[in-house]
Amino acid sequence: MKKAIFLVLILAVAALGAKGYGGFVLSYMMPDFDALNSEFSAHRLPQIDEQIITYGGGGWGGGDHLMFGGWGFGGTQKIEGDSITVRISYGGGFFEPGYFINIWRGFGIMPTLGIGGTGVSLKLRPLLADVEFGELLENPARTSEISYGSFALAPSLSIFIPIEFVAFQIKGGYIWTPIKGEWGIDDGSELRFGPEINPSGIFASVGLLFGGGD
């Protein structure tokens, strides 16, 4: 998922051209983790918070109305049980065409449709004692990492507030995952009987962008 976010940001910067903005984006996400939380409850683990603050970036550029760009985001939280610690990461990346409606001197709104994907990864670590270096080489199995990726669409509406070469972006939308994703383990093995999660949900973000144009 980190590679996907990086690729989206490269596409966004490439799309800026002579007119556009790019910068930092802070987002408030509300993905649906009910199925995953049911598994956590069954194994006596605390619930995952379904309200996540994520950090990322993006950029948009183009002509007078038709705009192209993209954005990416990621956030983490940690769950601690009696015998295990789980670090949950949630992220995504989207290519994002849109149509800018100029209301007054660059202040305007832009409906967009993000096309990309989201991912959830879980890094599980049992509570272990200290270990010697040689012992770790002989038996390195101390953590496991699993991930879930899915195709997603993200319709949204943005408000742009330009101030010289800086602009503020206020954005709201919904991330929709119409196709079921797949679980995988970092060593390439098949993960069986994973919960069928659907991390769709609403989001809101604010961006600090740099750039400009006529």
N, C-alpha and C positions, 0 to 999 in steps of 0.2 A: 504493500500500500504506500510506503514511503516513496518508492520509485514512481508510482502513478501520480502522486502529488507533485513530485519534482518535474515530471514530464508536463503536467498541466501548467505549471508556472512558467516553464520555458515557452510553451505555446502562447501563453498570455503575453509574455514580454515581446515575443515575435509579432504578435498581432497589434501591438500598440502603434507602430508606424509613426507618422508625424502628428497624429491626433489621438490622445487617449491618456489613460491613467493606470498606474500600478502601485501596489503597496501592501500594507498589512491589514489583516482582517481578523477581528475577534468575534466569535460566534457563540450563541447559546443554542444548544441542540437538545431535542427531546426524542431520542430514538426509542422504539418499542423493544424492550428487552424482557418481556413477560415470560417467554418460553425459557430463556436462559436463567432468569431468576427462579423459575420453578425447579430447575435442576440444582441451583445453588441451595434452595430451601431443603430439597430432598437429601442433601449431603451436609446439612447443618452449617451452611455458610451464610454470612450476611448478604442482604440484597444489594444488587448493583444500582447505583443512583442513575435514574433515567433522565436526569437534568445535568448536562455536561457542558462545561466551558471549553472551547477548543480555540487553537491558535493556527493561523495560516496566512495565506496571501493570495493575491490575484491581480489581474489587470485586464483592461478592456480598451479597444481602439477600433477606429474605422472611419467612416464618412460622416455625413451630417446626421444620418438616422440609423443605418444598419451598422451594428457593432459586433465584434467578435472578441473573445477572450476566454478566460477560465479562472478557476480558483481551487484551492486545496486547503484542507484543514486536518487537524489531529488533536486529540486530547487523551489523557490517561487518568485512571483512578486506581486505588489499591484497596483490596479486600483482605482482611486478616481473619482467619479462623483459628481453631484450637491447634491444628496441626499443619496448616498450609497457608501460604500467602499467595494471592492471585493479583497480578497486575493486568488490568484491562485497558487496552488501547482501542480507540475508535477514531477512524479517519476516512477521508474520501477525497476524490478529485473529479472535477467536471470541466469539460469543454462547454462554453456558454455563449451561444449566439443570442443577440437581443436587438431590440428596436428602441432607439433613444428618442424621446419626445422633449424637445427643448421648449421650456416654458418662458424663461427669461434669462438671457445672457449666460447660458450654460447650466443654469439651474433647471433640472428637469427630472423626469421619471423614465425608467427603462424596464419593461417586462422582458424576461429572459427565460430560456429553457436550458438547464444544465443537463448534459449527457455524459455519464461516466459511471462511477461505481463507489461503493462504500465497503469498508472492511472492519472486522472486529478480530482482535487477537488477544489471547489469554496466555500469560506466562505464569506457570504454576511452579511454586517452589515449596517443598516440604520444610518444616522446621528441622534443621540439621545442625549437628555439632561442627566444630572446627575440624579441618582435615589437613593432612600433610600433602605436600605437592606430589610426592610419589604415589600416594594412595589415589589422588585425583586422576593421575595418568592411567592407573590400572582400572579404576571404576568411576568414569566421569558422569554417570547418570544421576545428576542431582537436580535438574530442572527439566521441565517440558514446556514447549510452546506450541499452541494450536491457533489456527486462524480460520476465519470465515469471510469469504468475499462474495459480493453480489453486484450485478448490474443495477443501476439506479438512474432515475430521472428526477430533476429538481426544478420545477417551475417556481419562479420567484418574481418579485417586484422590488425595484431599487429606486431610491431617491438620491440624486446627486446634488451636493451643495458645494460649488466651487468657490475658492477664495484664492485668487491669483494662481500660483502653480500648485496649490494644494486643494484637495477636494475631500469632503466627507461623504461617505456612502452609508445610507441606512437601508437595510434589506430584510425582507421577510419572505418565507416560502415554505415549501414542503418537499421533503426527500421521500421518493416513492420507489420501492424495490419490487417491481412487478414479477420478477423471475426469482425462483428459489436459488439461493447460493449453495456453496459446498464447503464443508469443513476439510481441513488438511492439517497434517503434522509437519513440523519444520524438518524432520528427517525424511520426508517423502512417503511415509507409510500412510495407509488408509485409516481414517478415523471412523469407526462404526457407531451407529446409534446416537449421533449428535443431535441436539435439539434443532428443530426447524425454525430458526429465528427469522424475524422480519423487521430489520432495523429501520423501518419507515418512521417519519415523524416530522413535526414542524420545526422550524429554526428561525432565528433572528440574528442579524449580525450588524456590526458597525465597522467601517473601514476607514483608514487614513491613507489616502492615495496621493501620488505625486505625478505631475505631468502637465497636460494642458493642450491647447489647440484653439483654432478659430471657432 
